[in-house]
C-alpha cells in the first residue's frame, strides 16, 4: 500500500512534467512578435550584446574610386554582401578594408538595382571572418534584425 509521501510524489509528477513542457514552449523575447514588457527588451538587448561583437568582425568597407560603402563577408571564400549602388557594374576591381585596417583585393560580381543588393568577391587568399546568412525561408517579416556598417572607419 502507498503511503502519504508516495501518493503526493505520484500526484505531483504529472504537474511537474506539464510545467516543464509549458516552460519549454515559452517563446524567447526575440521570437515574440513584439516585446511584451521591460524584461523582453532587456533580454533582446542582452542577446544583441552577445551577437554583435562576432558579427562586427565580418563588417567591411568596400572602396572604389574615391567612394566607399559597407559590406559584410558572408562566406569563408570571401563573398561580400553589399548594396548594388556600392559596387556598380560587375567585373570592377575594388578594395575591401577589413576591421583591422588591412586592405585586400576584390572584384564586383553584380547586383540588383531593384533590391539594391550586390555581391563582391575577395580575390586575395586568406581566412575571412564570416557572418553567416540565414537559411532561405527561415526569416519572416517582423523578425528582429540589426545593421552594422561604417564605410569611413570602424570606431
C-alpha positions as CSV (number, residue, x, y, z in Angstrom):
1,X,0.0,0.0,0.0
2,X,1.2,3.5,-0.8
3,X,2.0,5.9,2.0
4,X,1.2,9.7,2.0
5,X,4.6,10.7,0.5
6,X,4.4,8.2,-2.3
7,X,0.9,9.4,-3.2
8,X,2.0,13.0,-3.1
9,X,5.0,12.3,-5.2
10,X,3.0,10.4,-7.8
11,X,0.3,13.1,-7.9
12,X,3.0,15.9,-8.3
13,X,4.9,14.2,-11.2
14,X,2.3,14.9,-13.9
15,X,2.1,18.5,-12.8
16,X,5.9,18.9,-12.8
17,X,6.1,17.3,-16.3
18,X,3.4,19.7,-17.5
19,X,5.2,22.6,-16.0
20,X,8.4,21.6,-17.8
21,X,6.6,21.2,-21.1
22,X,5.0,24.7,-20.8
23,X,8.4,26.2,-19.9
24,X,9.9,24.5,-22.9
25,X,7.3,26.1,-25.2
26,X,7.8,29.6,-23.8
27,X,9.0,32.0,-26.5
28,X,12.2,33.8,-26.2
29,X,11.8,37.5,-26.2
30,X,13.3,37.9,-29.7
31,X,10.9,35.2,-31.0
32,X,7.8,37.1,-30.0
33,X,6.0,39.4,-32.5
34,X,6.8,42.3,-30.2
35,X,8.3,42.8,-26.7
36,X,5.6,42.5,-24.1
37,X,7.4,44.1,-21.2
38,X,10.7,45.6,-20.0
39,X,12.2,42.2,-19.3
40,X,11.7,41.3,-23.0
41,X,13.5,44.4,-24.1
42,X,16.4,43.7,-21.7
43,X,16.6,40.1,-23.0
44,X,16.7,41.3,-26.6
45,X,19.4,43.8,-25.6
46,X,21.5,41.1,-23.9
47,X,21.2,38.8,-26.9
48,X,22.4,41.6,-29.2
49,X,25.3,42.3,-26.9
50,X,26.4,38.7,-27.3
51,X,25.9,38.6,-31.1
52,X,27.2,42.0,-32.2
53,X,30.9,41.5,-31.4
54,X,31.1,38.4,-33.6
55,X,29.1,40.0,-36.4
56,X,31.2,43.1,-36.3
57,X,34.3,41.1,-37.3
58,X,32.8,40.4,-40.7
59,X,31.8,44.1,-41.5
60,X,34.0,45.6,-44.2
61,X,34.3,48.8,-46.2
62,X,34.3,48.5,-50.0
63,X,36.4,51.2,-51.5
64,X,36.2,52.2,-55.2
65,X,37.4,55.3,-57.0
66,X,37.1,57.7,-54.0
67,X,33.8,56.3,-52.7
68,X,33.1,53.7,-50.1
69,X,30.3,51.7,-48.8
70,X,29.7,49.0,-46.2
71,X,29.5,45.3,-46.7
72,X,29.6,42.0,-44.8
73,X,31.6,38.9,-45.5
74,X,29.1,36.0,-45.7
75,X,31.2,33.1,-46.8
76,X,34.6,31.6,-45.9
77,X,35.7,32.0,-49.6
78,X,35.3,35.8,-49.3
79,X,31.9,36.6,-50.7
80,X,30.8,40.0,-49.6
81,X,27.2,41.1,-49.5
82,X,26.7,44.8,-50.0
83,X,24.4,47.3,-51.8
84,X,24.1,47.4,-55.6
85,X,24.7,51.1,-55.6
86,X,28.1,50.5,-53.8
87,X,29.5,48.1,-56.3
88,X,28.0,49.4,-59.6
89,X,28.9,47.2,-62.6
90,X,30.2,43.7,-62.4
91,X,33.8,43.0,-63.1
92,X,35.1,46.2,-61.4
93,X,38.3,45.9,-59.2
94,X,37.7,47.3,-55.7
95,X,39.5,47.2,-52.3
96,X,37.9,45.7,-49.3
97,X,39.0,47.2,-46.0
98,X,38.8,44.8,-43.0
99,X,38.1,45.9,-39.4
100,X,41.8,45.7,-38.6
101,X,42.5,48.2,-41.4
102,X,44.1,45.7,-43.8
103,X,43.1,46.2,-47.4
104,X,42.5,43.3,-49.8
105,X,41.6,43.0,-53.4
106,X,38.1,42.1,-54.6
107,X,36.1,42.1,-57.8
108,X,32.4,43.1,-58.1
109,X,30.1,40.3,-59.2
110,X,26.9,42.4,-59.9
111,X,23.7,43.1,-58.1
112,X,20.1,44.0,-58.4
113,X,19.1,47.7,-58.7
114,X,15.5,46.8,-57.7
115,X,16.5,45.3,-54.3
116,X,19.7,47.3,-54.1
117,X,21.7,44.2,-53.2
118,X,25.1,43.3,-54.6
119,X,28.0,40.9,-54.3
120,X,31.7,41.2,-54.5
121,X,34.3,38.5,-54.1
122,X,37.6,38.9,-52.3
123,X,40.3,37.6,-54.7
124,X,43.2,37.6,-52.2
125,X,43.9,34.4,-50.2
126,X,43.0,34.4,-46.6
127,X,40.9,33.2,-43.7
128,X,38.0,35.6,-43.6
129,X,35.7,36.3,-40.6
130,X,32.2,35.4,-41.6
131,X,28.7,36.5,-40.6
132,X,26.7,33.5,-42.0
133,X,23.4,34.2,-43.8
134,X,20.2,32.7,-42.5
135,X,18.9,29.7,-44.5
136,X,16.5,30.6,-47.2
137,X,12.9,30.8,-45.9
138,X,13.9,30.9,-42.3
139,X,13.4,34.6,-41.9
140,X,10.0,36.3,-42.0
141,X,8.5,39.8,-41.9
142,X,8.7,41.1,-38.3
143,X,11.9,39.2,-37.3
144,X,14.4,41.1,-35.3
145,X,17.5,42.2,-37.2
146,X,20.3,44.7,-36.9
147,X,22.5,46.5,-39.3
148,X,26.2,47.3,-38.9
149,X,28.4,49.3,-41.2
150,X,30.7,52.3,-41.5
151,X,32.5,52.9,-44.7
152,X,34.7,55.6,-43.3
153,X,36.0,53.7,-40.3
154,X,35.2,51.2,-37.6
155,X,35.4,53.2,-34.4
